[in-house]
Amino acid sequence: MNLISMSNAYEKVYQFFELMNKKKNYITVFVVMPNHVHFIIYLNEEKKLNTIIGNGKRFLSYEVVERLKKKNDLKTLSILQAEVTASDRKRGKLHQPFKHSFDAKKILNKEMMLKKLRYIHHNPVSKKWNLVGDYLHYLHSSALFYEQGINKFEWLKNFYDVLDGKYEKQTKASEQ
């Protein structure tokens, strides 16, 4: 389901990215799709990636559910309720907007970084999505930053700075 677009929660993803930035976990590349997010994060915090992603999903899930309630989208809320496992239900969980799992890959070199950047930025124009004619026109992406130097997001950091050693820890790519 396209929960991010259905609930118009794009800015909530940006708020999560801003929180990460404040903790010196820098988002260097991203695209927010209608139902998922791709990003490259430079981890500078002691917390594990699993914890960071889990916190982000909780942060976004709460807002998605609240917005669906305000829209009175009972059908979608019912589907999200049905996705809750019995053990989660016992702990009081009412909705399951996102998958429990996510994919993450450690960025090992510049070539891998560039490959991930191209994949992330071109996701909106892939055959599956075809959201815009030109990937540079997709609003919820860091593509303009890398292609034309236009940074609309205060929290977005340039991955070249990471490669140049400006930051101290490893960089990872994440998809949820």
C-alpha positions, 0 to 999 in steps of 0.5 A: 500500500502507498501509505506515505502518499495516502497519508501525505506523510512525506514531511514526517520522513523529513522530520525523521531525517532532521532528527538523525542529523541532530544526532550526527547520523547524516542522510547523504542520499534519499528518495521518499517513494509512495510506500517506502524510503531509500536512503544512505545514512552516515552513522555517527551514533553508537546505536545500531542501525536496527534501532535507528530504523525501528525508531524511524518506523515507529515515528512514521507509523504513528503519524500515518495511522493518525492521518488515516484516522482523520481521513476516516479511511477505515478500509486501510486501517482495517488492513493494517490491523489485520497485519499485526501479529498475535504477539504484537497484539498482546503487547497492545499494538493496533496497526502494522503499517510497515514491514518488520524487515529492511535491507541494508548494505555497507558502502565499501567504496566510491563506485558502490556509493555511486551505484546506490545513488543512481539506483535511489535517484532513478527509482521514481522513473523505474518501470514499476513506478514511472512517477515523473518523466525525469528523475530530477523532477521528483520532489522527494529526492536528493537528485537535484542536490547532486545534479544541479547543486540545489539543496532544499533540505537543511539536513541533507549532507553531501556524500563526497564529504563523507568520502573525503573523511569529513565524518568519522564513522561508516556509511550504510545504505538502507531501504525500508 
